[in-house]
Amino acid sequence: VHSGDSIAVYPPRNLDQAMIDTIISYTDRIALGLRVKGLVNIQYVVYQNVLYVLEVNPRSSRTVPFLSKVTGIPMVKLA
């Protein structure tokens, strides 16, 4: 899977709560393990109900303005 072949959907439409909880757990562990300060971009893929990490970037992504608008959370200010 190439990250350019995917799209971002928020909130996730086809993931059960267990997978969402796993993604949150992985995200917390990765960010804390890397000692990231501020925004981090982590790309995942779920294939046959297995979660894979594609890449981790210690920076924001182009989706931050969209997510801020959808969630109402001022992510850039909080970073």
MOPAC internal coordinates of N, CA, C and O (Angstrom, degrees):
PM7 1SCF
backbone

  N    0.0000 0     0.00 0     0.00 0    0    0    0
  C    1.4469 1     0.00 0     0.00 0    1    0    0
  C    1.5146 1   108.36 1     0.00 0    2    1    0
  O    1.2310 1   120.90 1   -49.79 1    3    2    1
  N    1.2977 1   115.88 1   130.21 1    3    2    1
  C    1.4612 1   122.04 1   175.97 1    5    3    2
  C    1.5190 1   108.07 1  -100.88 1    6    5    3
  O    1.2310 1   120.16 1   -44.68 1    7    6    5
  N    1.3264 1   117.30 1   135.32 1    7    6    5
  C    1.4624 1   120.06 1  -176.30 1    9    7    6
  C    1.5226 1   112.51 1   -60.35 1   10    9    7
  O    1.2310 1   119.81 1   154.89 1   11   10    9
  N    1.3109 1   117.96 1   -25.11 1   11   10    9
  C    1.4546 1   121.04 1   177.21 1   13   11   10
  C    1.5178 1   113.49 1   -72.55 1   14   13   11
  O    1.2310 1   120.36 1   167.11 1   15   14   13
  N    1.3309 1   116.92 1   -12.89 1   15   14   13
  C    1.4559 1   121.63 1   179.48 1   17   15   14
  C    1.5236 1   112.68 1   -87.10 1   18   17   15
  O    1.2310 1   119.98 1   180.00 1   19   18   17
  N    1.3082 1   117.65 1     0.00 1   19   18   17
  C    1.4588 1   120.41 1  -174.06 1   21   19   18
  C    1.5223 1   111.45 1  -110.85 1   22   21   19
  O    1.2310 1   121.79 1    -7.33 1   23   22   21
  N    1.3232 1   114.17 1   172.67 1   23   22   21
  C    1.4582 1   120.66 1   175.01 1   25   23   22
  C    1.5202 1   108.14 1  -130.67 1   26   25   23
  O    1.2310 1   120.84 1   -19.63 1   27   26   25
  N    1.2995 1   116.00 1   160.37 1   27   26   25
  C    1.4589 1   120.63 1   176.54 1   29   27   26
  C    1.5207 1   108.50 1   -99.57 1   30   29   27
  O    1.2310 1   120.89 1   -50.23 1   31   30   29
  N    1.3124 1   115.91 1   129.77 1   31   30   29
  C    1.4559 1   121.66 1   177.85 1   33   31   30
  C    1.5160 1   107.70 1  -127.36 1   34   33   31
  O    1.2310 1   120.75 1   -54.95 1   35   34   33
  N    1.3328 1   116.17 1   125.05 1   35   34   33
  C    1.4569 1   119.89 1   178.73 1   37   35   34
  C    1.5161 1   108.80 1  -136.61 1   38   37   35
  O    1.2310 1   119.31 1   -51.03 1   39   38   37
  N    1.2945 1   118.92 1   128.97 1   39   38   37
  C    1.4624 1   126.65 1    -4.13 1   41   39   38
  C    1.5264 1   110.35 1   -73.15 1   42   41   39
  O    1.2310 1   120.06 1   -19.47 1   43   42   41
  N    1.3287 1   117.49 1   160.53 1   43   42   41
  C    1.4669 1   119.89 1  -179.20 1   45   43   42
  C    1.5257 1   110.39 1   -60.50 1   46   45   43
  O    1.2310 1   120.87 1   -42.86 1   47   46   45
  N    1.3222 1   115.93 1   137.14 1   47   46   45
  C    1.4627 1   120.14 1  -175.31 1   49   47   46
  C    1.5168 1   113.95 1  -100.41 1   50   49   47
  O    1.2310 1   119.68 1   155.26 1   51   50   49
  N    1.3237 1   118.22 1   -24.74 1   51   50   49
  C    1.4633 1   119.94 1  -173.39 1   53   51   50
  C    1.5173 1   113.72 1  -120.65 1   54   53   51
  O    1.2310 1   119.90 1  -162.71 1   55   54   53
  N    1.3138 1   117.80 1    17.29 1   55   54   53
  C    1.4612 1   120.60 1   179.80 1   57   55   54
  C    1.5169 1   109.22 1  -107.96 1   58   57   55
  O    1.2310 1   120.98 1   -43.96 1   59   58   57
  N    1.3362 1   115.73 1   136.04 1   59   58   57
  C    1.4586 1   117.86 1   176.31 1   61   59   58
  C    1.5289 1   109.73 1   -78.45 1   62   61   59
  O    1.2310 1   120.63 1   -11.92 1   63   62   61
  N    1.3138 1   116.40 1   168.08 1   63   62   61
  C    1.4572 1   120.91 1  -175.03 1   65   63   62
  C    1.5235 1   111.88 1   -62.24 1   66   65   63
  O    1.2310 1   119.86 1   146.61 1   67   66   65
  N    1.3255 1   117.87 1   -33.39 1   67   66   65
  C    1.4714 1   120.44 1   178.95 1   69   67   66
  C    1.5282 1   110.93 1   -62.62 1   70   69   67
  O    1.2310 1   119.95 1   138.48 1   71   70   69
  N    1.3410 1   117.70 1   -41.52 1   71   70   69
  C    1.4624 1   120.76 1   179.37 1   73   71   70
  C    1.5281 1   110.42 1   -69.89 1   74   73   71
  O    1.2310 1   120.09 1   140.33 1   75   74   73
  N    1.3157 1   117.43 1   -39.67 1   75   74   73
  C    1.4654 1   120.68 1   176.75 1   77   75   74
  C    1.5242 1   109.98 1   -60.59 1   78   77   75
  O    1.2310 1   120.29 1   136.75 1   79   78   77
  N    1.3258 1   117.04 1   -43.25 1   79   78   77
  C    1.4716 1   120.96 1   178.04 1   81   79   78
  C    1.5249 1   111.32 1   -62.94 1   82   81   79
  O    1.2310 1   120.19 1   142.32 1   83   82   81
  N    1.3371 1   117.24 1   -37.68 1   83   82   81
  C    1.4628 1   121.35 1   177.61 1   85   83   82
  C    1.5263 1   110.50 1   -65.21 1   86   85   83
  O    1.2310 1   120.16 1   137.11 1   87   86   85
  N    1.3162 1   117.31 1   -42.89 1   87   86   85
  C    1.4649 1   121.27 1   178.21 1   89   87   86
  C    1.5266 1   110.38 1   -61.69 1   90   89   87
  O    1.2310 1   120.31 1   136.25 1   91   90   89
  N    1.3118 1   117.00 1   -43.75 1   91   90   89
  C    1.4696 1   120.59 1   178.19 1   93   91   90
  C    1.5210 1   110.45 1   -61.90 1   94   93   91
  O    1.2310 1   120.24 1   136.64 1   95   94   93
  N    1.3187 1   117.15 1   -43.36 1   95   94   93
  C    1.4635 1   121.32 1   179.31 1   97   95   94
  C    1.5291 1   111.46 1   -62.81 1   98   97   95
  O    1.2310 1   120.29 1   133.34 1   99   98   97
  N    1.3375 1   117.05 1   -46.66 1   99   98   97
  C    1.4714 1   120.89 1   178.30 1  101   99   98
  C    1.5260 1   110.30 1   -59.99 1  102  101   99
  O    1.2310 1   121.01 1   135.84 1  103  102  101
  N    1.3390 1   115.67 1   -44.16 1  103  102  101
  C    1.4622 1   120.21 1  -178.10 1  105  103  102
  C    1.5207 1   110.88 1   -61.10 1  106  105  103
  O    1.2310 1   120.58 1   133.37 1  107  106  105
  N    1.3246 1   116.50 1   -46.63 1  107  106  105
  C    1.4704 1   120.54 1   177.91 1  109  107  106
  C    1.5237 1   111.13 1   -59.03 1  110  109  107
  O    1.2310 1   120.53 1   132.10 1  111  110  109
  N    1.3250 1   116.60 1   -47.90 1  111  110  109
  C    1.4662 1   121.03 1  -176.47 1  113  111  110
  C    1.5237 1   111.82 1   -65.73 1  114  113  111
  O    1.2310 1   120.35 1   139.33 1  115  114  113
  N    1.3256 1   116.94 1   -40.67 1  115  114  113
  C    1.4687 1   120.54 1   179.66 1  117  115  114
  C    1.5259 1   110.32 1   -66.06 1  118  117  115
  O    1.2310 1   120.25 1   130.71 1  119  118  117
  N    1.3351 1   117.14 1   -49.29 1  119  118  117
  C    1.4703 1   120.87 1  -177.72 1  121  119  118
  C    1.5240 1   111.14 1   -62.92 1  122  121  119
  O    1.2310 1   120.04 1   136.99 1  123  122  121
  N    1.3217 1   117.53 1   -43.01 1  123  122  121
  C    1.4657 1   120.48 1   178.65 1  125  123  122
  C    1.5240 1   111.17 1   -67.72 1  126  125  123
  O    1.2310 1   120.61 1   139.03 1  127  126  125
  N    1.3315 1   116.44 1   -40.97 1  127  126  125
  C    1.4631 1   120.63 1   179.82 1  129  127  126
  C    1.5181 1   113.04 1   -63.51 1  130  129  127
  O    1.2310 1   120.74 1   145.22 1  131  130  129
  N    1.3259 1   116.20 1   -34.78 1  131  130  129
  C    1.4669 1   121.08 1   178.98 1  133  131  130
  C    1.5264 1   112.52 1   -88.72 1  134  133  131
  O    1.2310 1   120.81 1   175.62 1  135  134  133
  N    1.3257 1   116.05 1    -4.38 1  135  134  133
  C    1.4746 1   122.35 1  -178.74 1  137  135  134
  C    1.5266 1   111.70 1    55.85 1  138  137  135
  O    1.2310 1   121.37 1  -135.76 1  139  138  137
  N    1.3073 1   114.99 1    44.24 1  139  138  137
  C    1.4605 1   121.18 1  -179.90 1  141  139  138
  C    1.5239 1   109.59 1   -69.93 1  142  141  139
  O    1.2310 1   120.99 1   -45.20 1  143  142  141
  N    1.3090 1   115.71 1   134.80 1  143  142  141
  C    1.4647 1   122.34 1   173.65 1  145  143  142
  C    1.5200 1   106.59 1  -114.39 1  146  145  143
  O    1.2310 1   120.08 1   -59.55 1  147  146  145
  N    1.3098 1   117.45 1   120.45 1  147  146  145
  C    1.4550 1   121.01 1  -177.65 1  149  147  146
  C    1.5178 1   111.28 1    98.41 1  150  149  147
  O    1.2310 1   121.29 1    27.24 1  151  150  149
  N    1.3082 1   115.14 1  -152.76 1  151  150  149
  C    1.4616 1   120.96 1  -175.20 1  153  151  150
  C    1.5224 1   111.57 1   -80.29 1  154  153  151
  O    1.2310 1   121.04 1   -30.70 1  155  154  153
  N    1.3206 1   115.61 1   149.30 1  155  154  153
  C    1.4601 1   122.40 1   176.49 1  157  155  154
  C    1.5253 1   107.79 1  -136.93 1  158  157  155
  O    1.2310 1   120.53 1   -36.91 1  159  158  157
  N    1.3136 1   116.59 1   143.09 1  159  158  157
  C    1.4531 1   122.23 1   177.86 1  161  159  158
  C    1.5205 1   107.82 1  -111.61 1  162  161  159
  O    1.2310 1   120.44 1   -61.97 1  163  162  161
  N    1.3249 1   116.77 1   118.03 1  163  162  161
  C    1.4641 1   121.56 1   178.10 1  165  163  162
  C    1.5207 1   107.18 1  -122.42 1  166  165  163
  O    1.2310 1   120.94 1   -53.87 1  167  166  165
  N    1.3227 1   115.81 1   126.13 1  167  166  165
  C    1.4580 1   120.74 1   179.83 1  169  167  166
  C    1.5209 1   108.89 1  -105.37 1  170  169  167
  O    1.2310 1   121.69 1   -51.28 1  171  170  169
  N    1.3269 1   114.38 1   128.72 1  171  170  169
  C    1.4574 1   122.06 1  -179.42 1  173  171  170
  C    1.5190 1   109.78 1  -119.30 1  174  173  171
  O    1.2310 1   121.46 1   -20.32 1  175  174  173
  N    1.3192 1   114.81 1   159.68 1  175  174  173
  C    1.4587 1   121.24 1   167.65 1  177  175  174
  C    1.5304 1   106.45 1  -136.50 1  178  177  175
  O    1.2310 1   121.13 1   -38.12 1  179  178  177
  N    1.3211 1   115.44 1   141.88 1  179  178  177
  C    1.4594 1   121.24 1   174.27 1  181  179  178
  C    1.5174 1   106.31 1  -111.46 1  182  181  179
  O    1.2310 1   121.02 1   -58.82 1  183  182  181
  N    1.3246 1   115.65 1   121.18 1  183  182  181
  C    1.4616 1   121.09 1   179.70 1  185  183  182
  C    1.5168 1   107.82 1  -131.42 1  186  185  183
  O    1.2310 1   120.90 1   -56.41 1  187  186  185
  N    1.3137 1   115.88 1   123.59 1  187  186  185
  C    1.4630 1   122.51 1  -177.56 1  189  187  186
  C    1.5288 1   110.91 1    50.29 1  190  189  187
  O    1.2310 1   121.31 1  -134.54 1  191  190  189
  N    1.3210 1   115.09 1    45.46 1  191  190  189
  C    1.4646 1   124.66 1   177.29 1  193  191  190
  C    1.5275 1   113.97 1    61.82 1  194  193  191
  O    1.2310 1   120.45 1  -156.04 1  195  194  193
  N    1.3337 1   116.74 1    23.96 1  195  194  193
  C    1.4667 1   121.70 1   174.43 1  197  195  194
  C    1.5289 1   107.08 1  -116.59 1  198  197  195
  O    1.2310 1   120.70 1   -46.77 1  199  198  197
  N    1.3281 1   116.28 1   133.23 1  199  198  197
  C    1.4575 1   121.84 1  -179.00 1  201  199  198
  C    1.5213 1   110.29 1   -90.99 1  202  201  199
  O    1.2310 1   120.89 1   -49.70 1  203  202  201
  N    1.3277 1   115.91 1   130.30 1  203  202  201
  C    1.4597 1   122.12 1   177.27 1  205  203  202
  C    1.5262 1   108.91 1  -123.46 1  206  205  203
  O    1.2310 1   120.58 1   -37.18 1  207  206  205
  N    1.3204 1   116.49 1   142.82 1  207  206  205
  C    1.4574 1   121.91 1   173.88 1  209  207  206
  C    1.5231 1   107.44 1   -92.83 1  210  209  207
  O    1.2310 1   120.38 1   -57.14 1  211  210  209
  N    1.3348 1   116.88 1   122.86 1  211  210  209
  C    1.4618 1   120.72 1   178.47 1  213  211  210
  C    1.5202 1   111.59 1   -85.94 1  214  213  211
  O    1.2310 1   120.84 1   131.98 1  215  214  213
  N    1.3358 1   116.00 1   -48.02 1  215  214  213
  C    1.4593 1   119.25 1   178.68 1  217  215  214
  C    1.5185 1   110.33 1  -162.26 1  218  217  215
  O    1.2310 1   121.75 1   -21.63 1  219  218  217
  N    1.3263 1   114.26 1   158.37 1  219  218  217
  C    1.4608 1   122.02 1   178.76 1  221  219  218
  C    1.5232 1   107.49 1  -130.18 1  222  221  219
  O    1.2310 1   120.74 1   -52.10 1  223  222  221
  N    1.3335 1   116.20 1   127.90 1  223  222  221
  C    1.4618 1   121.55 1   178.86 1  225  223  222
  C    1.5197 1   109.24 1  -127.25 1  226  225  223
  O    1.2310 1   119.79 1   -56.51 1  227  226  225
  N    1.3275 1   118.00 1   123.49 1  227  226  225
  C    1.4710 1   120.88 1  -179.97 1  229  227  226
  C    1.5309 1   111.74 1   -79.33 1  230  229  227
  O    1.2310 1   121.18 1  -120.80 1  231  230  229
  N    1.3131 1   115.35 1    59.20 1  231  230  229
  C    1.4608 1   122.55 1   179.92 1  233  231  230
  C    1.5237 1   107.19 1  -159.50 1  234  233  231
  O    1.2310 1   120.81 1   -11.32 1  235  234  233
  N    1.2961 1   116.05 1   168.68 1  235  234  233
  C    1.4605 1   119.23 1   176.77 1  237  235  234
  C    1.5254 1   109.42 1   -78.48 1  238  237  235
  O    1.2310 1   121.19 1    -8.59 1  239  238  237
  N    1.3065 1   115.33 1   171.41 1  239  238  237
  C    1.4619 1   120.48 1   177.95 1  241  239  238
  C    1.5225 1   109.36 1  -122.47 1  242  241  239
  O    1.2310 1   121.07 1    -2.98 1  243  242  241
  N    1.3067 1   115.56 1   177.02 1  243  242  241
  C    1.4674 1   120.72 1   179.40 1  245  243  242
  C    1.5220 1   112.37 1   -67.18 1  246  245  243
  O    1.2310 1   119.90 1   165.64 1  247  246  245
  N    1.3346 1   117.80 1   -14.36 1  247  246  245
  C    1.4622 1   120.36 1  -178.76 1  249  247  246
  C    1.5221 1   113.30 1   -82.36 1  250  249  247
  O    1.2310 1   119.56 1   168.31 1  251  250  249
  N    1.3314 1   118.45 1   -11.69 1  251  250  249
  C    1.4699 1   121.20 1  -176.45 1  253  251  250
  C    1.5312 1   112.48 1   -56.31 1  254  253  251
  O    1.2310 1   118.56 1   132.10 1  255  254  253
  N    1.3316 1   120.34 1   -47.90 1  255  254  253
  C    1.4717 1   118.56 1   179.08 1  257  255  254
  C    1.5333 1   112.84 1   -60.79 1  258  257  255
  O    1.2310 1   120.34 1   142.83 1  259  258  257
  N    1.3263 1   116.95 1   -37.17 1  259  258  257
  C    1.4608 1   120.38 1   179.44 1  261  259  258
  C    1.5262 1   110.92 1   -67.91 1  262  261  259
  O    1.2310 1   120.64 1   134.35 1  263  262  261
  N    1.3325 1   116.39 1   -45.65 1  263  262  261
  C    1.4614 1   120.01 1   179.13 1  265  263  262
  C    1.5223 1   111.36 1   -64.24 1  266  265  263
  O    1.2310 1   120.19 1   142.65 1  267  266  265
  N    1.3113 1   117.25 1   -37.35 1  267  266  265
  C    1.4648 1   120.39 1   177.08 1  269  267  266
  C    1.5254 1   110.75 1   -61.10 1  270  269  267
  O    1.2310 1   121.07 1   137.87 1  271  270  269
  N    1.3165 1   115.56 1   -42.13 1  271  270  269
  C    1.4658 1   119.57 1  -179.71 1  273  271  270
  C    1.5249 1   111.30 1   -68.08 1  274  273  271
  O    1.2310 1   120.07 1   136.34 1  275  274  273
  N    1.3229 1   117.47 1   -43.66 1  275  274  273
  C    1.4608 1   121.58 1  -177.91 1  277  275  274
  C    1.5258 1   111.70 1   -67.61 1  278  277  275
  O    1.2310 1   120.37 1   138.00 1  279  278  277
  N    1.3267 1   116.89 1   -42.00 1  279  278  277
  C    1.4655 1   120.83 1  -175.43 1  281  279  278
  C    1.5185 1   113.33 1   -88.13 1  282  281  279
  O    1.2310 1   120.47 1   159.01 1  283  282  281
  N    1.3365 1   116.71 1   -20.99 1  283  282  281
  C    1.4570 1   119.84 1  -175.27 1  285  283  282
  C    1.5197 1   113.20 1    77.79 1  286  285  283
  O    1.2310 1   120.33 1  -169.83 1  287  286  285
  N    1.3352 1   116.97 1    10.17 1  287  286  285
  C    1.4679 1   122.44 1  -179.74 1  289  287  286
  C    1.5272 1   108.61 1   -97.75 1  290  289  287
  O    1.2310 1   119.36 1   -56.66 1  291  290  289
  N    1.3298 1   118.82 1   123.34 1  291  290  289
  C    1.4720 1   121.09 1   179.51 1  293  291  290
  C    1.5312 1   111.02 1   -76.98 1  294  293  291
  O    1.2310 1   120.65 1  -103.33 1  295  294  293
  N    1.3333 1   116.36 1    76.67 1  295  294  293
  C    1.4677 1   121.89 1  -171.33 1  297  295  294
  C    1.5217 1   113.37 1   -58.88 1  298  297  295
  O    1.2310 1   119.87 1   139.02 1  299  298  297
  N    1.3162 1   117.85 1   -40.98 1  299  298  297
  C    1.4622 1   120.14 1  -178.40 1  301  299  298
  C    1.5259 1   110.24 1   -64.65 1  302  301  299
  O    1.2310 1   120.04 1   137.59 1  303  302  301
  N    1.3132 1   117.54 1   -42.41 1  303  302  301
  C    1.4651 1   120.69 1   178.88 1  305  303  302
  C    1.5241 1   111.27 1   -64.91 1  306  305  303
  O    1.2310 1   120.34 1   143.77 1  307  306  305
  N    1.3307 1   116.96 1   -36.23 1  307  306  305
  C    1.4616 1   120.55 1  -179.49 1  309  307  306
  C    1.5178 1   112.41 1   -73.15 1  310  309  307
  O    1.2310 1   120.40 1   153.27 1  311  310  309
  N    1.3330 1   116.83 1   -26.73 1  311  310  309
  C    1.4624 1   120.42 1  -179.46 1  313  311  310
  C    1.4974 1   108.71 1   -70.50 1  314  313  311
  O    1.2310 1   120.10 1   180.00 1  315  314  313

